[in-house]
């Protein structure tokens, strides 16, 4: 992973306001996602179509 880096505390806090640790690693190229939010966003239009068809 060539783009792994140590962000400054201010940058880490801007990305994650509840962060309270001594350090952080920022892996911008890893593709880490919020899987729950992704599934909700994918399900929303499907549910809307189902509701409209009834």
MIVOKE-464640 format. One record per atom (N, C-alpha, C): residue number from 1; residue in one letter; x, y, z. Coordinates in steps of 0.001 Angstrom, whole numbers, plus 500000, padded with zeros to 6 digits. Layout:
n->NUM, res->A, X->X, Y->Y, Z->Z
...
This chain:
n->1, res->X, X->500859, Y->498837, Z->500000
n->1, res->X, X->500000, Y->500000, Z->500000
n->1, res->X, X->500904, Y->501224, Z->500000
n->2, res->X, X->501010, Y->501864, Z->498869
n->2, res->X, X->501978, Y->502954, Z->498746
n->2, res->X, X->501462, Y->504311, Z->499222
n->3, res->X, X->500152, Y->504452, Z->499400
n->3, res->X, X->499637, Y->505766, Z->499786
n->3, res->X, X->499268, Y->505869, Z->501268
n->4, res->X, X->499653, Y->504902, Z->502068
n->4, res->X, X->499394, Y->504937, Z->503511
n->4, res->X, X->500208, Y->506060, Z->504145
n->5, res->X, X->499559, Y->506874, Z->504963
n->5, res->X, X->500294, Y->507981, Z->505587
n->5, res->X, X->499740, Y->508304, Z->506969
n->6, res->X, X->500509, Y->509076, Z->507718
n->6, res->X, X->500122, Y->509531, Z->509055
n->6, res->X, X->499601, Y->510963, Z->508949
n->7, res->X, X->498299, Y->511171, Z->509084
n->7, res->X, X->497781, Y->512542, Z->508979
n->7, res->X, X->498063, Y->513343, Z->510243
n->8, res->X, X->498079, Y->514646, Z->510097
n->8, res->X, X->498191, Y->515525, Z->511261
n->8, res->X, X->496931, Y->515365, Z->512107
n->9, res->X, X->497039, Y->515668, Z->513385
n->9, res->X, X->495887, Y->515533, Z->514288
n->9, res->X, X->494683, Y->516331, Z->513778
n->10, res->X, X->494913, Y->517536, Z->513270
n->10, res->X, X->493810, Y->518379, Z->512785
n->10, res->X, X->493112, Y->517726, Z->511586
n->11, res->X, X->493875, Y->517089, Z->510717
n->11, res->X, X->493277, Y->516410, Z->509564
n->11, res->X, X->492468, Y->515202, Z->510014
n->12, res->X, X->493007, Y->514426, Z->510953
n->12, res->X, X->492280, Y->513256, Z->511468
n->12, res->X, X->490981, Y->513688, Z->512140
n->13, res->X, X->491032, Y->514773, Z->512903
n->13, res->X, X->489814, Y->515269, Z->513564
n->13, res->X, X->488797, Y->515796, Z->512560
n->14, res->X, X->489257, Y->516365, Z->511450
n->14, res->X, X->488337, Y->516834, Z->510414
n->14, res->X, X->487621, Y->515659, Z->509753
n->15, res->X, X->488325, Y->514541, Z->509601
n->15, res->X, X->487721, Y->513351, Z->508995
n->15, res->X, X->486843, Y->512586, Z->509981
n->16, res->X, X->487241, Y->512566, Z->511243
n->16, res->X, X->486525, Y->511809, Z->512275
n->16, res->X, X->486507, Y->512622, Z->513566
n->17, res->X, X->485448, Y->513427, Z->513770
n->17, res->X, X->485396, Y->514334, Z->514926
n->17, res->X, X->485434, Y->513636, Z->516292
n->18, res->X, X->485059, Y->512377, Z->516360
n->18, res->X, X->485037, Y->511667, Z->517641
n->18, res->X, X->486343, Y->510923, Z->517920
n->19, res->X, X->487337, Y->511144, Z->517101
n->19, res->X, X->488633, Y->510491, Z->517234
n->19, res->X, X->489355, Y->511054, Z->518449
n->20, res->X, X->489856, Y->510176, Z->519289
n->20, res->X, X->490564, Y->510646, Z->520495
n->20, res->X, X->491790, Y->509785, Z->520800
n->21, res->X, X->492499, Y->509383, Z->519779
n->21, res->X, X->493655, Y->508510, Z->519946
n->21, res->X, X->494954, Y->509282, Z->519720
n->22, res->X, X->496052, Y->508633, Z->520018
n->22, res->X, X->497363, Y->509266, Z->519893
n->22, res->X, X->497805, Y->509414, Z->518447
n->23, res->X, X->497296, Y->508578, Z->517550
n->23, res->X, X->497718, Y->508644, Z->516158
n->23, res->X, X->496696, Y->507995, Z->515257
n->24, res->X, X->496909, Y->508150, Z->513974
n->24, res->X, X->495994, Y->507572, Z->512997
n->24, res->X, X->496771, Y->507215, Z->511738
n->25, res->X, X->496252, Y->506267, Z->510980
n->25, res->X, X->496778, Y->505934, Z->509668
n->25, res->X, X->495687, Y->506263, Z->508662
n->26, res->X, X->496056, Y->506908, Z->507589
n->26, res->X, X->495102, Y->507263, Z->506559
n->26, res->X, X->495428, Y->506473, Z->505297
n->27, res->X, X->494584, Y->505501, Z->504933
n->27, res->X, X->494801, Y->504710, Z->503719
n->27, res->X, X->493807, Y->505123, Z->502623
n->28, res->X, X->494026, Y->506258, Z->501947
n->28, res->X, X->493032, Y->506758, Z->501003
n->28, res->X, X->492748, Y->505844, Z->499817
n->29, res->X, X->493628, Y->504961, Z->499481
n->29, res->X, X->493413, Y->504106, Z->498318
n->29, res->X, X->492825, Y->502744, Z->498608
n->30, res->X, X->492364, Y->502497, Z->499828
n->30, res->X, X->491921, Y->501152, Z->500163
n->30, res->X, X->490479, Y->500865, Z->499795
n->31, res->X, X->489656, Y->501874, Z->499613
n->31, res->X, X->488267, Y->501637, Z->499274
n->31, res->X, X->487428, Y->501233, Z->500470
n->32, res->X, X->487784, Y->501656, Z->501670
n->32, res->X, X->487001, Y->501350, Z->502853
n->32, res->X, X->485677, Y->502099, Z->502761
n->33, res->X, X->484581, Y->501378, Z->502977
n->33, res->X, X->483256, Y->501985, Z->502867
n->33, res->X, X->482420, Y->501663, Z->504099
n->34, res->X, X->481372, Y->502412, Z->504264
n->34, res->X, X->480376, Y->502137, Z->505300
n->34, res->X, X->479368, Y->501193, Z->504660
n->35, res->X, X->479513, Y->499893, Z->504875
n->35, res->X, X->478682, Y->498907, Z->504184
n->35, res->X, X->477203, Y->499045, Z->504529
n->36, res->X, X->476883, Y->499419, Z->505747
n->36, res->X, X->475481, Y->499589, Z->506135
n->36, res->X, X->474847, Y->500742, Z->505357
n->37, res->X, X->475545, Y->501865, Z->505271
n->37, res->X, X->475021, Y->503004, Z->504516
n->37, res->X, X->474905, Y->502669, Z->503028
n->38, res->X, X->475843, Y->501908, Z->502504
n->38, res->X, X->475783, Y->501500, Z->501101
n->38, res->X, X->474541, Y->500648, Z->500849
n->39, res->X, X->474291, Y->499669, Z->501700
n->39, res->X, X->473120, Y->498800, Z->501522
n->39, res->X, X->471823, Y->499592, Z->501630
n->40, res->X, X->471765, Y->500534, Z->502568
n->40, res->X, X->470560, Y->501367, Z->502689
n->40, res->X, X->470344, Y->502198, Z->501425
n->41, res->X, X->471418, Y->502761, Z->500879
n->41, res->X, X->471267, Y->503588, Z->499677
n->41, res->X, X->470859, Y->502743, Z->498474
n->42, res->X, X->471298, Y->501488, Z->498418
n->42, res->X, X->470899, Y->500612, Z->497323
n->42, res->X, X->469463, Y->500119, Z->497489
n->43, res->X, X->469030, Y->499917, Z->498722
n->43, res->X, X->467685, Y->499401, Z->498975
n->43, res->X, X->466611, Y->500476, Z->498818
n->44, res->X, X->466956, Y->501719, Z->499036
n->44, res->X, X->465963, Y->502799, Z->499018
n->44, res->X, X->465180, Y->502874, Z->497712
n->45, res->X, X->465829, Y->502915, Z->496531
n->45, res->X, X->465043, Y->502996, Z->495294
n->45, res->X, X->464208, Y->501742, Z->495040
n->46, res->X, X->464694, Y->500596, Z->495441
n->46, res->X, X->463940, Y->499352, Z->495274
n->46, res->X, X->462670, Y->499400, Z->496103
n->47, res->X, X->462792, Y->499820, Z->497346
n->47, res->X, X->461630, Y->499919, Z->498231
n->47, res->X, X->460634, Y->500948, Z->497706
n->48, res->X, X->461141, Y->502045, Z->497154
n->48, res->X, X->460260, Y->503078, Z->496601
n->48, res->X, X->459484, Y->502529, Z->495398
n->49, res->X, X->460134, Y->501771, Z->494543
n->49, res->X, X->459443, Y->501160, Z->493386
n->49, res->X, X->458405, Y->500149, Z->493836
n->50, res->X, X->458753, Y->499350, Z->494832
n->50, res->X, X->457785, Y->498370, Z->495333
n->50, res->X, X->456567, Y->499054, Z->495928
n->51, res->X, X->456786, Y->500114, Z->496670
n->51, res->X, X->455683, Y->500843, Z->497288
n->51, res->X, X->454808, Y->501497, Z->496217
n->52, res->X, X->455413, Y->502008, Z->495158
n->52, res->X, X->454659, Y->502673, Z->494107
n->52, res->X, X->453852, Y->501686, Z->493264
n->53, res->X, X->454297, Y->500441, Z->493214
n->53, res->X, X->453594, Y->499455, Z->492388
n->53, res->X, X->452423, Y->498796, Z->493104
n->54, res->X, X->452219, Y->499104, Z->494341
n->54, res->X, X->451107, Y->498476, Z->495093
n->54, res->X, X->449892, Y->499318, Z->495102
